[in-house]
Amino acid sequence: MKISMIVAYGKNWEIGLNNQMLWHISEDFKNFKQITSGHHILMGRKTFESIGKPLPNRTSLVLSTKGFSSEGVHTFDSIEKALDFARQNGEEELFVIGGANIYETMFKYVDKMYLSEVDFQGEADAYLKQIDFSTWDLIEQKEYEEIRQEQKLISPSWKFKVYVKKD
Ligand SMILES: NC(=O)c1ccc[n+]([C@@H]2O[C@H](COP(=O)([O-])OP(=O)(O)OC[C@H]3O[C@@H](n4cnc5c(N)ncnc54)[C@H](OP(=O)(O)O)[C@@H]3O)[C@@H](O)[C@H]2O)c1
């Protein structure tokens, strides 16, 4: 089973504040939905609470050490148990979808990264650990312009990049 990570981060590697996202980019949400649909998605308990419900057409695996449970998701108290569950279900590409804690712990297992680099700098309390790209190959890249309506910034510009780990 391949392990992939999907994350959107700002210029200072910021990913969240008060358990919420820092921007609203509808094209990025669409991308996220398209890429992860049909797959197992692995997240920390805080990220699940921030989303608030199981995402449709995906199998939600939630990590918690505190016996957390919620309708429509599978909860595990260890990464190994969550990965075994996905493998036994025949998953070929599992997606790590956050948050900061889970990205950091899972990074050593990740084979492929789907990254949204957002043109944003601002207050945050959750960060991605800086990635050393020298051990990764960029295989796909697309740039998106900012969206404004009557001068007001609706969504910042961003770059979508896909990397695979070098052999
Ligand atoms: N920009 C993005 O792409 C993106 C994506 C996702 C999330 N986020 C942001 O990230 C932030 C949340 O990140 P976070 O680091 O605070 O929390 P998190 O990673 O979502 O969840 C942390 C929780 O996961 C559980 N956990 C962690 N490691 C575990 C392990 N090995 N075994 C079992 N359970 C484990 C623990 O839950 P218990 O306390 O229940 O034991 C821990 O408190 C939010 O601001 C959210 O908006 C951003």
The ligand as an ORCA input file, in Angstrom:
! r2SCAN-3c Opt
* xyz 0 1
  N      -3.767     22.975      5.829
  C      -4.045     21.678      5.802
  O      -3.904     21.028      4.759
  C      -4.552     21.006      7.054
  C      -5.002     19.688      7.014
  C      -5.454     19.098      8.193
  C      -5.451     19.810      9.373
  N      -5.017     21.107      9.376
  C      -4.973     21.883     10.623
  O      -4.124     21.212     11.563
  C      -4.549     21.572     12.872
  C      -4.723     20.317     13.721
  O      -3.466     19.685     13.890
  P      -2.997     19.146     15.333
  O      -1.565     18.769     15.231
  O      -3.415     20.130     16.382
  O      -3.928     17.874     15.575
  P      -4.138     16.508     14.737
  O      -2.818     16.041     14.178
  O      -5.264     16.654     13.804
  O      -4.634     15.522     15.889
  C      -3.809     15.259     16.998
  C      -4.456     14.168     17.814
  O      -4.356     12.905     17.144
  C      -4.204     11.860     18.097
  N      -2.935     11.180     17.843
  C      -1.779     11.712     17.403
  N      -0.834     10.772     17.253
  C      -1.410      9.584     17.610
  C      -0.954      8.251     17.651
  N       0.289      7.906     17.303
  N      -1.821      7.293     18.055
  C      -3.088      7.601     18.397
  N      -3.580      8.862     18.370
  C      -2.755      9.841     17.984
  C      -4.276     12.514     19.460
  O      -5.651     12.514     19.801
  P      -6.173     12.344     21.342
  O      -5.839     13.658     21.983
  O      -7.633     12.085     21.210
  O      -5.390     11.208     21.924
  C      -3.808     13.925     19.176
  O      -4.236     14.861     20.138
  C      -5.843     22.357     12.699
  O      -5.569     23.758     12.775
  C      -6.307     21.987     11.321
  O      -7.115     23.001     10.726
  C      -4.581     21.712      8.247
*
